[in-house]
Amino acid sequence: MPRLSVEILAADAAEPITSAGNAQLGIAVLAGIAVIVVLITKFKLHPFLALTIGSLALGAFAGAPLADTIKSFTTGLGATVAGVGVLIALGAILGKLLADSGGADQIVDTILARASGRAMPWAMVLIASVIGLPLFFEVGIVLLIPVVLMVAKRGNYSLMRIGIPALAGLSVMHGLIPPHPGPLVAIDAVGANLGVTLALGLVVAVPTVIIAGPVFSRYAARWVDIQAPENMIPARPSEDLEKRPGFGVTVATVLLPVVLMLVKALVDIVVDDPENGVQKVTDVIGSPLIALLTAVIVALFTLGRAAGFTKERLSSTVEKSLAPIAGVLLIVGAGGGFKQTLIDIGVGRMILDFSENWSVPALLLAWLIAVAIRLATGSATVATISAAGLVAPLAEGMSTGETSLLVLAIGAGSLFFSHVNDAGFWLVKEYFGMTVGQTVKTWSVMETIISVFGIVFVLLLSLVL
């Protein structure tokens, strides 16, 4: 992961742009976050505008000059977009190719053809986890919901028994596994190694998704015993395709960037010699940019051309994939600006003092901060970005593994108890035809289980690293 933004943060943080003490800084942070929360929840303002205004308010409450606050915000915005913007765009292209080519359908159909009865919830977890790797959470829901509803209807399953495992797979990938925007921003903010974070993220994700998915779905199905709503079962996507890419080649294409990044992480650990020829090669092909770019180029042939796409349709698919992520890029960039403003006014020093005086473990502190922001704003991405900015100074002196665990602690906290201020809450409610109370007892509880067990497994890993 590029270290430029981390170096900028370290340099700027050396001399705070305000002389405010810890008490004033604490008030400024609470006020800045409150401004963001109120603008998003009360006035329904777009998170990009809310984060921008909140950053300016933060600087004002901290007594920082307006010119310095603006400079901090724009520096953070630019550094964040430079660090993760291209990766988000490449991930969006890969996800669009996977959906439009019928590759996602092929994965779903192949696994479902080999699963039945008690194995079906586990199959849904596998489907959601594989498809969820390159897709944004909302896109993954839209793609998988038709499958979930049809499987539940065709097999006469409780909707929760099938739906909860699929949602758990998507949510865990979204919060813990790069190249999703949240984890990427946190990795960039604290200077973590992407490959190591990916590897440790998978270690945390597997048991977490099992507990929150197939295991919890048994109880969710008892609490909310409903069937798939007839009016919400749409036609399957990709029905206009004459052919679809094969199962094996589709899975290989989706997993290609993950494999390349994991290989780099493994070689870095085993060889640990920057001058070694093999490590030099893996450092290049395993870098996030090259890994995702390689996967996109391969997908143009293994997914697009295999589905019979013409050059014109391939170009159109790529173009359509980029438009929806404009908002995501702006939110992530503004979040980076807010993070930079937090650091430049000296909040990092305040957080360090707090953690020392109260003896709060860094990983638990990071999780608690992310939880608080998630509950307030309803956005996992905003929670991740803000928490990463606040706890970034804690990463100083940490080992590579510890820094990666800090990222995962933030990611776990960002998923805690989705409720009425989260767009995902309403998306799940409407698709599954549930009441608000039923959605809380199923979806919201599932998100909380992911968050709590996520931090538990992170803390357990910290004991052995």
N, C-alpha and C positions, 0 to 999 in steps of 0.2 A: 504494500500500500504506500502511496507517495507520502513522504515525510515532510514535504515542504510546509504544509499548513501547521504541522506540529512544531516545526522549527520557528515559524512565525509566531505561534502562540507563546512559545517559551521566551522569545525575544521581547515580545510586547508585554508579557506578564512581569518582566523584570522591574519595570517602573510603572506602577499604577497611574492612571490618568486622573485620579482623585486622591485626596488626603483623608477621606472619610474613615472613621474608625469602624470596628467590627459591628457595633450596634447599629450605626447608620447603614452600613452595607447590608446587614440582615434585613432591615426595614425596606431598603431599596429592592432587594431580591424579592421579598414577599409582595411588594407593591408592583414590581414589574411583571411577575407571574400573575398577580391578580388582574392587572390590566389585560393581559393576554386571555385569561380565562373568561373574564366578563365580555370581552369583545367577541370571543368565539361562541360562548354559550348563550349570552343574553341578546347580543346584537346580531348574531349569526354572521359575523364578518369572516371573510376568507382568512384561513390561518396565516397566509403570507402577509397580508396587511396587519393582522393582529400581532404577529411576531415583530414586524418592522416598528409599529407604534410602541409595542412593549419594550423593545430595545432602547428607543429614545426615552421612554419614561424611566427605564432602569437607570440610564445615565443621569437623567435630571434629578431623580431622588437621591442618587449617590453624590450629587454635587459636582459632576464632571462637566467640563466645558462642552457645549453642543457640538463644536467642530471636532473635538476629539472623539465624542460618542459616535458621530457620523462616520469618522474614519475607521473606528473599531468595527462598526457594523459592516461597512462595505468591504473591509479587509477580510473579515470572517466569511462574508457571503461569497466573495470571489475565491477564497482558498477552499471552501467546502465544495462549491460547484466544480472547481478544477480537480478536486480529489475524487469525487464520486459521481459527477454529472454524466460523464461518458459511460461509466459502468451501468448506471441506471438506464441509459438509452439503449445500450447493447442488450441488457436483460429484457427490456421491453420488446425489442425486435425479435429476440429468441422466443419469447412467450407468444407473440403474435403469430410467428411462423408455426409454432407448435399447435396453436388453436386452429388457424385457418387451413392448414394442410390436412387436418384430420388425424394428425399424430397423437393428439391427446385422446381422441376417440379410440384409436387403435390400442393405446395402453389400457384404457378403461375396459374395452370389450374383451381383450385378451385375458386380463386378470379375472374379470367377472365370469368368464366362461369356465374358469378353473376353480371357482370358489362357490360355496353354497352353505346354507345352514349356519352353523356356528362360526364358520370361517369368514363369513361375509363382512362382519365389522372389521376384521383384520385386513381383508382385501381393500376395504374403503380407506383405511389408514395408509396402506401402501400406495394406493392410487393418488390420494391427496398429497402425500409427501413427495412422490416423484414429480407430479405435475406442479406442485407448489414451489419447487426449487427456483424456476426462472420467472414465476408469475407474481404479480402484486396480489395481495390478499383479496381485494374486491374482484379482480379479474378471475382469480381462482374460484371464488364462490360462484360467479356467473357461469363459469365453465362446468363446474361440478354439480351444481344444484339439479340440473335436468337429469343427470345420471343418478343422483341420490334419490330423487323422487320416483324415477322409473323403476329402480331396483326395489325400493320399498313397496311400490304398487305391485310389481310383477311377482315378487316373492312373498307378498303379504306380511312384510316385516313392520314392526313399529318404526315410525319415522325417526325417532330418537336413536334407536339401535343402529341405524345406518348413518344418519346425519351427523351425530356427535363425533364419531371417529373421523369422518371426512373433515369436519370443521377443525378438529384438534390437529390433524396433520397439516392443514393449511396454516393455522395460527402459530404452531411451533416453528414452522419454516420461516414464517414472516418475522417472528420476534428474535430468533436465535441464530439463524443460518444466513450468512452472506451468500449471494450478492443482493439481498433485499436492502432497501435504502436505510432503514434504521440501523441494523448492524454495521453497514458500511460507514455510516457517519460516526458511530461510536468508535469503530476501529481507527478511523482517521483522527478523531479528537484525542484519544488517549495514546496514540502511537503504537497500537497493537499489531502483531503479525497476523495477516489475514489467513494464511494457511493454517497456522496453529489454532486460531480462533475457530476456523471452520471444523478442524478435527475435534477440538474439545466441545464445540457446539453440537456435533453429531453424537458425542458420548452423552451429553446432557439431554439431547432431544429424544433419543430412542426410548429410555425408560419413562421420560415425562409424557410422551405422546401415547405410550401404552396405557399408563394410568389414567390420563385425561380422556383417552379415546375409547377403546374397547371395554376397559374395566368400568369407567364411570358411566358409559352408555347403558349398562345394565340397570343402574339406579335411575338414570334420567328417563328410561323407557317406562319405569314403574311410576315415577312422579308425573310424567306427562305422556300418557298413552294415546297418541294420535296417529292417524294414517295420513299418507300423502294427499294434500288437497288436489282435487281433480283439475281445478281451474289454473293451477300453477305448473302443470306438467306440459312443458313446451315441446316442440319438435326438436329432435337431436340436431346439433350443429353439423356443418360440413356435409349435408345430404346432397349437395349439388356436385360433389366430387365423384369422378368416375373411378378413381383409385386412391388408396391411402398408403402412406409409407409403412413399412413393416414394423412389427413390435420391437424386435431387437435393435434395429438401426435407430429407431426413435428414442428408445431408452439410452442407447449409447451416446446419441447426440446431446440429450438433456444432461447427462452426467459428465460429458467431456470436460467442461470447465472445472467442475468439482474435482475430478480426477487429476487434472493438470495442477491445480492449486495444492492438492494434498501431496502430490509427488514432490513439488517444490518444498513443502514444509518438512517432509520426511528426509529429503536429501540435506536440507539445511541442518537438521538435527543430527543425522548420522555422519555426514562429511564434515560440516562445520569448518569449512576452509574457503573463504571468498575467492582464493586464487585457483581453486580446483576447477578443471575444465568442465566436469560433469555438473558441478554446482552452478557454474556460470550459465550453462545452457538451461538448466531447470529454473534458475532465477528469472530468465527471460520468458520461457514458455509458460511458467507457472505464475507470472505476474497477473493480477486480475484483468488488466486491460487486454493483454495478449490472449489469456485463456478464454475470456468471453468473446473477443473478436474472432478467435479461431473457431469457437463453437458456432457463431453466427454465420461465418463463411461456409462452414461444413453444412449447417442447417439449410442454407440456400439450395444445396444439392440434395442432401439426404431427406429433407422434408418438403421443400418447395418444388423442386424439379421432380421428385418422386411422386408428388401429387398431381403432376401434369401442369404445373404453373408455367405460364409463358414468362418471358422477360418482363413484359409490361405488368403482369399481375404480381410478380415478385417485387418490382419497384413500388407498386401501389400498396402492397402489404407492409413493406418497410416504412413507407411514408405514413400510413395510417397508424402504425404502432407508436410513432413519435408524438403525435398530437396530444393524446390523453395524458402523457407524462409531464406536460408543461407545468401543470399545477403542482405536481410532486416535486419537480426540480426547484420551483420557486419557494415552496414550503421548506424544503431541505436547505436551500441557500439562505433563506431568512433565518432559519434555525441556527445555521452556522454563524450568522451575524450576531444573533442574540448570545450565542455561546461565547463568541470573541469579546463582546461587550462585558459579559460576566467576568471573564478572565482579566480584562484590561482594567476594570475598576478595583481589582484586588480581591474578588470573591474567593479565588483559589486559596489564598492565604487564610481567609476566614474559615473556610471548610477544613483546612488542615488543623487550625487551632481548635476547632470544634471537635474533630475526631480525636485529637490528642487529649483534650480536657475531659471528654466524656467516654473515652476508651471504646468508641464504636468501631468495629471492624470495617475496613474500607469497603469490602464486598457487600456487607449488610447495609451500610450507609448508602451506597450507590443504588441498591434495590429499593430502599425506603424512599429515597428522593424520586426515583422513577415512578413508584407507586403513587405518591402524592400528586405528581403532575398528571399522571394517567387518569386518576379519579377526578381531577379538576377539569381537565380539558377534553377527555374522551378520546384523545389521539395517541396511539402508540408511538407514532413517528415523532410528534412534538415532545412526548415524554422522554424518548430516547435521546433526542437532540439536546434538550435542556439539561437532562441529568448528566449527559456526557460532558457538557461544558462545565457543570458545577464540580464534578469529581475528577476532571482531567488531571489536576495537580497531584492527586493521590497516586497516580501511576508512576510518578518519579521515584526511581530506585527499585521499582518492582521488576521481577524477572519476566521473561517473555510469556511464560505460562500464566503468571499472576495477572499480567496486563490483559490477556485474553479472557480470563475469568471475570475481570472487572467489566468487560464488554458484555459478557453473558449475563452477569448480575443485573446490569442496566436493562438488557433486553427482556429478561424475565419480569422485572418490575413493570415494564411498559405494557404488559399484557393483563395486569391485575384488574379483575372485576369490571368488565365492559358493561356499561349501563346506558341510560337514556340519552346521554350526551355523545354517544359514539355512533357514527353512521353504520358501522358493522352490526350493531345491536338491531337497528331497524331493518337492515337488509335481511338478516336471518329471520327476524320476526315475520316479515311479510312473505318471504319465500316459503316458510314452513307453516304459515297460517296460524300462528300462535298468538295468545294474548301477551300483554306486557309481563304479567306474573309468570306465565309459563316460560317466557324467554329468559327471565331472570333465573328461574329454577334450573334451567338447562344450559343455555349459552353462557350466561354470566358466571355461573358456578364453574363451568368447564374452564373458562378463562382464568379464574382464580386458582383452580387446581394446577393449571399449567404454570402460573406465576410462582406459586408457593413451592411446588415440587421442583421447579426450575432452580430456584435459589438454594433449596436444600441440596440438590445434586452438585451445584456450583461450590457450595461450602464444603461438601464432602471431598470433591476433587482438590480443593485448596489444601486439604490436609496431607495429600500425597505429592503435591507439586513443590 
